Structure formats: C-alpha cells, structure tokens
Amino acid sequence: MKNPDDPRGLIADAYKINGISAAECRSIFLDWALEPRNAGEIRAASARLLAQYAPLHPLHPMSGILRDSVAELSATPKRRGGRARLIR
C-alpha cells in the first residue's frame, strides 16, 4: 500500500538500507522534499513520517533528518539582512 506522504517510497527505502549515512539520508530527503508542495505540507508530511518510523528506528539517521526538518519548518522565520534604510 502506497503512503500518500511518501508516494515514491524514498523515505521507506532509506529505512531499509543497513548502514546508511546521515549524508545519504539528507540526499534522499532532499529528493523527497523537492516534490511539488509547499513548506507547510512538507512539515506535516515529515511529522507524520517521523511518527510512523521513529518509534521503530529512533537512532536511524533518517529519523534525525525528519526531526530536523519538522523543527526547521516549524520555526518562526527570522528577518534577514541589515538595517532597513529609509528612502527620502
């Protein structure tokens, strides 16, 4: 049965690979995240996948990647740049 949060099975396959590195998991996650959807959908899907896989694989590198993605996408955006200049 296909998971709507992981239609190509990329995340599921990552959990099946013994000895996979965090770098390889980041690459797989990036490929998964580049599917057309917005940041809110990615965060929600990451959270659901984390809830599905992390209890069985808490130390797997993909669990860490998913945790980081949920935290990053949930964080309040910070202003970037220097001081704003007033135009007169």
PyMOL CGO cylinders between C-alpha atoms (Angstrom):
from pymol import cmd
from pymol.cgo import CYLINDER

trace = [
    CYLINDER, 0.00, 0.00, 0.00, 1.42, 3.38, -1.04, 0.3, 1, 1, 1, 1, 1, 1,
    CYLINDER, 1.42, 3.38, -1.04, 1.88, 6.03, 1.59, 0.3, 1, 1, 1, 1, 1, 1,
    CYLINDER, 1.88, 6.03, 1.59, 0.49, 9.38, 0.35, 0.3, 1, 1, 1, 1, 1, 1,
    CYLINDER, 0.49, 9.38, 0.35, 3.25, 11.18, 2.30, 0.3, 1, 1, 1, 1, 1, 1,
    CYLINDER, 3.25, 11.18, 2.30, 5.91, 9.09, 0.53, 0.3, 1, 1, 1, 1, 1, 1,
    CYLINDER, 5.91, 9.09, 0.53, 4.42, 8.16, -2.86, 0.3, 1, 1, 1, 1, 1, 1,
    CYLINDER, 4.42, 8.16, -2.86, 7.73, 7.05, -4.40, 0.3, 1, 1, 1, 1, 1, 1,
    CYLINDER, 7.73, 7.05, -4.40, 8.76, 5.17, -1.25, 0.3, 1, 1, 1, 1, 1, 1,
    CYLINDER, 8.76, 5.17, -1.25, 12.01, 7.13, -0.85, 0.3, 1, 1, 1, 1, 1, 1,
    CYLINDER, 12.01, 7.13, -0.85, 11.78, 7.53, 2.92, 0.3, 1, 1, 1, 1, 1, 1,
    CYLINDER, 11.78, 7.53, 2.92, 10.62, 3.94, 3.43, 0.3, 1, 1, 1, 1, 1, 1,
    CYLINDER, 10.62, 3.94, 3.43, 13.51, 2.65, 1.32, 0.3, 1, 1, 1, 1, 1, 1,
    CYLINDER, 13.51, 2.65, 1.32, 16.02, 4.73, 3.31, 0.3, 1, 1, 1, 1, 1, 1,
    CYLINDER, 16.02, 4.73, 3.31, 14.90, 2.97, 6.50, 0.3, 1, 1, 1, 1, 1, 1,
    CYLINDER, 14.90, 2.97, 6.50, 15.53, -0.41, 4.83, 0.3, 1, 1, 1, 1, 1, 1,
    CYLINDER, 15.53, -0.41, 4.83, 19.18, 0.31, 3.99, 0.3, 1, 1, 1, 1, 1, 1,
    CYLINDER, 19.18, 0.31, 3.99, 21.57, -1.04, 6.63, 0.3, 1, 1, 1, 1, 1, 1,
    CYLINDER, 21.57, -1.04, 6.63, 24.46, 1.26, 7.41, 0.3, 1, 1, 1, 1, 1, 1,
    CYLINDER, 24.46, 1.26, 7.41, 23.07, 4.26, 5.52, 0.3, 1, 1, 1, 1, 1, 1,
    CYLINDER, 23.07, 4.26, 5.52, 24.81, 7.50, 6.45, 0.3, 1, 1, 1, 1, 1, 1,
    CYLINDER, 24.81, 7.50, 6.45, 23.27, 10.79, 7.51, 0.3, 1, 1, 1, 1, 1, 1,
    CYLINDER, 23.27, 10.79, 7.51, 24.61, 12.38, 4.30, 0.3, 1, 1, 1, 1, 1, 1,
    CYLINDER, 24.61, 12.38, 4.30, 22.86, 9.75, 2.19, 0.3, 1, 1, 1, 1, 1, 1,
    CYLINDER, 22.86, 9.75, 2.19, 19.65, 10.30, 4.18, 0.3, 1, 1, 1, 1, 1, 1,
    CYLINDER, 19.65, 10.30, 4.18, 19.88, 14.07, 3.60, 0.3, 1, 1, 1, 1, 1, 1,
    CYLINDER, 19.88, 14.07, 3.60, 20.21, 13.46, -0.12, 0.3, 1, 1, 1, 1, 1, 1,
    CYLINDER, 20.21, 13.46, -0.12, 17.18, 11.14, -0.14, 0.3, 1, 1, 1, 1, 1, 1,
    CYLINDER, 17.18, 11.14, -0.14, 15.21, 13.62, 1.98, 0.3, 1, 1, 1, 1, 1, 1,
    CYLINDER, 15.21, 13.62, 1.98, 16.06, 16.46, -0.41, 0.3, 1, 1, 1, 1, 1, 1,
    CYLINDER, 16.06, 16.46, -0.41, 14.87, 14.40, -3.38, 0.3, 1, 1, 1, 1, 1, 1,
    CYLINDER, 14.87, 14.40, -3.38, 11.65, 13.62, -1.46, 0.3, 1, 1, 1, 1, 1, 1,
    CYLINDER, 11.65, 13.62, -1.46, 11.16, 17.26, -0.39, 0.3, 1, 1, 1, 1, 1, 1,
    CYLINDER, 11.16, 17.26, -0.39, 11.55, 18.60, -3.94, 0.3, 1, 1, 1, 1, 1, 1,
    CYLINDER, 11.55, 18.60, -3.94, 8.24, 17.06, -4.97, 0.3, 1, 1, 1, 1, 1, 1,
    CYLINDER, 8.24, 17.06, -4.97, 5.79, 19.90, -5.69, 0.3, 1, 1, 1, 1, 1, 1,
    CYLINDER, 5.79, 19.90, -5.69, 4.26, 21.03, -2.39, 0.3, 1, 1, 1, 1, 1, 1,
    CYLINDER, 4.26, 21.03, -2.39, 4.56, 23.95, -0.03, 0.3, 1, 1, 1, 1, 1, 1,
    CYLINDER, 4.56, 23.95, -0.03, 6.58, 24.16, 3.20, 0.3, 1, 1, 1, 1, 1, 1,
    CYLINDER, 6.58, 24.16, 3.20, 3.52, 23.52, 5.37, 0.3, 1, 1, 1, 1, 1, 1,
    CYLINDER, 3.52, 23.52, 5.37, 2.76, 20.31, 3.50, 0.3, 1, 1, 1, 1, 1, 1,
    CYLINDER, 2.76, 20.31, 3.50, 6.39, 19.18, 3.77, 0.3, 1, 1, 1, 1, 1, 1,
    CYLINDER, 6.39, 19.18, 3.77, 6.41, 19.87, 7.53, 0.3, 1, 1, 1, 1, 1, 1,
    CYLINDER, 6.41, 19.87, 7.53, 3.14, 17.99, 8.06, 0.3, 1, 1, 1, 1, 1, 1,
    CYLINDER, 3.14, 17.99, 8.06, 4.25, 15.04, 5.92, 0.3, 1, 1, 1, 1, 1, 1,
    CYLINDER, 4.25, 15.04, 5.92, 7.64, 14.97, 7.69, 0.3, 1, 1, 1, 1, 1, 1,
    CYLINDER, 7.64, 14.97, 7.69, 5.89, 14.91, 11.06, 0.3, 1, 1, 1, 1, 1, 1,
    CYLINDER, 5.89, 14.91, 11.06, 3.62, 12.04, 10.01, 0.3, 1, 1, 1, 1, 1, 1,
    CYLINDER, 3.62, 12.04, 10.01, 6.54, 10.04, 8.58, 0.3, 1, 1, 1, 1, 1, 1,
    CYLINDER, 6.54, 10.04, 8.58, 8.54, 10.70, 11.75, 0.3, 1, 1, 1, 1, 1, 1,
    CYLINDER, 8.54, 10.70, 11.75, 5.64, 9.46, 13.87, 0.3, 1, 1, 1, 1, 1, 1,
    CYLINDER, 5.64, 9.46, 13.87, 5.42, 6.36, 11.70, 0.3, 1, 1, 1, 1, 1, 1,
    CYLINDER, 5.42, 6.36, 11.70, 9.10, 5.38, 11.56, 0.3, 1, 1, 1, 1, 1, 1,
    CYLINDER, 9.10, 5.38, 11.56, 10.94, 6.92, 14.52, 0.3, 1, 1, 1, 1, 1, 1,
    CYLINDER, 10.94, 6.92, 14.52, 9.36, 4.76, 17.24, 0.3, 1, 1, 1, 1, 1, 1,
    CYLINDER, 9.36, 4.76, 17.24, 10.74, 1.67, 15.50, 0.3, 1, 1, 1, 1, 1, 1,
    CYLINDER, 10.74, 1.67, 15.50, 14.03, 3.28, 14.41, 0.3, 1, 1, 1, 1, 1, 1,
    CYLINDER, 14.03, 3.28, 14.41, 14.86, 6.09, 16.89, 0.3, 1, 1, 1, 1, 1, 1,
    CYLINDER, 14.86, 6.09, 16.89, 18.60, 6.11, 16.12, 0.3, 1, 1, 1, 1, 1, 1,
    CYLINDER, 18.60, 6.11, 16.12, 18.31, 5.82, 12.33, 0.3, 1, 1, 1, 1, 1, 1,
    CYLINDER, 18.31, 5.82, 12.33, 19.83, 8.81, 10.52, 0.3, 1, 1, 1, 1, 1, 1,
    CYLINDER, 19.83, 8.81, 10.52, 16.59, 9.41, 8.61, 0.3, 1, 1, 1, 1, 1, 1,
    CYLINDER, 16.59, 9.41, 8.61, 14.75, 9.86, 11.92, 0.3, 1, 1, 1, 1, 1, 1,
    CYLINDER, 14.75, 9.86, 11.92, 17.20, 12.65, 12.74, 0.3, 1, 1, 1, 1, 1, 1,
    CYLINDER, 17.20, 12.65, 12.74, 16.73, 14.25, 9.34, 0.3, 1, 1, 1, 1, 1, 1,
    CYLINDER, 16.73, 14.25, 9.34, 12.95, 14.14, 9.71, 0.3, 1, 1, 1, 1, 1, 1,
    CYLINDER, 12.95, 14.14, 9.71, 13.19, 15.58, 13.25, 0.3, 1, 1, 1, 1, 1, 1,
    CYLINDER, 13.19, 15.58, 13.25, 15.37, 18.41, 11.97, 0.3, 1, 1, 1, 1, 1, 1,
    CYLINDER, 15.37, 18.41, 11.97, 13.01, 19.15, 9.09, 0.3, 1, 1, 1, 1, 1, 1,
    CYLINDER, 13.01, 19.15, 9.09, 9.99, 19.36, 11.38, 0.3, 1, 1, 1, 1, 1, 1,
    CYLINDER, 9.99, 19.36, 11.38, 11.87, 21.68, 13.75, 0.3, 1, 1, 1, 1, 1, 1,
    CYLINDER, 11.87, 21.68, 13.75, 13.25, 23.90, 10.97, 0.3, 1, 1, 1, 1, 1, 1,
    CYLINDER, 13.25, 23.90, 10.97, 9.95, 24.22, 9.14, 0.3, 1, 1, 1, 1, 1, 1,
    CYLINDER, 9.95, 24.22, 9.14, 8.08, 24.91, 12.40, 0.3, 1, 1, 1, 1, 1, 1,
    CYLINDER, 8.08, 24.91, 12.40, 10.44, 27.68, 13.49, 0.3, 1, 1, 1, 1, 1, 1,
    CYLINDER, 10.44, 27.68, 13.49, 9.37, 31.28, 13.13, 0.3, 1, 1, 1, 1, 1, 1,
    CYLINDER, 9.37, 31.28, 13.13, 11.12, 32.83, 10.14, 0.3, 1, 1, 1, 1, 1, 1,
    CYLINDER, 11.12, 32.83, 10.14, 13.87, 35.25, 11.11, 0.3, 1, 1, 1, 1, 1, 1,
    CYLINDER, 13.87, 35.25, 11.11, 14.43, 38.52, 9.36, 0.3, 1, 1, 1, 1, 1, 1,
    CYLINDER, 14.43, 38.52, 9.36, 17.47, 38.51, 7.14, 0.3, 1, 1, 1, 1, 1, 1,
    CYLINDER, 17.47, 38.51, 7.14, 19.53, 41.45, 6.12, 0.3, 1, 1, 1, 1, 1, 1,
    CYLINDER, 19.53, 41.45, 6.12, 20.86, 44.57, 7.68, 0.3, 1, 1, 1, 1, 1, 1,
    CYLINDER, 20.86, 44.57, 7.68, 19.21, 47.68, 8.88, 0.3, 1, 1, 1, 1, 1, 1,
    CYLINDER, 19.21, 47.68, 8.88, 16.41, 48.97, 6.74, 0.3, 1, 1, 1, 1, 1, 1,
    CYLINDER, 16.41, 48.97, 6.74, 17.16, 52.32, 5.15, 0.3, 1, 1, 1, 1, 1, 1,
    CYLINDER, 17.16, 52.32, 5.15, 14.54, 54.98, 4.87, 0.3, 1, 1, 1, 1, 1, 1,
    CYLINDER, 14.54, 54.98, 4.87, 14.20, 56.42, 1.39, 0.3, 1, 1, 1, 1, 1, 1,
    CYLINDER, 14.20, 56.42, 1.39, 13.50, 60.15, 1.40, 0.3, 1, 1, 1, 1, 1, 1,
]
cmd.load_cgo(trace, "trace")
